[in-house]
Amino acid sequence: MQDNRQYLKWCLRQKRGIRLIAPSDNLVNAYLEKSHNALKSMEVNAQANITEWTVSASYHAKYFAVYALLSKIGVKCEIHDCTIALFGYLFSTAEFHHLVRELRQSKDDRVDVQYYSRQIKVNLADLVQRAKQFVLQVEELVDGLNAEKGATLQQKLKELTQARRN
């Protein structure tokens, strides 16, 4: 956890890193729409047996769902690894550990298939199902996030911001 906190402090110092913003239902809806469009793309590519773009769309569906959640809290971050680390920090309970692990693995798989010539063995039907389940679980988090819970999560981030200055 300490390494993650150090990395998050680095993210807070970056120009396109973690920033507190006003929570925005418009952004939440826009990123959920992007997530759903990525799910559609994932399914089309899976049906065509195009592994590279199925894996990529799967990751983006998950990432955009998480970004919608962060938008609901009032966070902006344009660095994918920082977004993932922040998701892990804010939702660090055992209940959500599998979601954080799934998102990290999904990003690693996307990088492997898109930027390297590595062939990874992928069960496309399983990948599609896991991505849909992930997005559904994050949407449930978004729906269950009231102003009080959002404020608590923003406070957790503010504490990290203050610790960065010390």
Secondary structure, DSSP 4 states (H G I P E B T S, - for coil): -HHHHHHHHHHHHSTTS-EE----HHHHHHHHHHHHHHHHHHHHHHHTT-HHHHHHHHHHHHHHHHHHHHHHHTEE---HHHHHHHHHHHT-SHHHHHHHHHHHHHHHHHHHHHHS-PPPP--HHHHHHHHHHHHHHHHHHHHH--HHHHHHHHHHHHHHHHHHH-
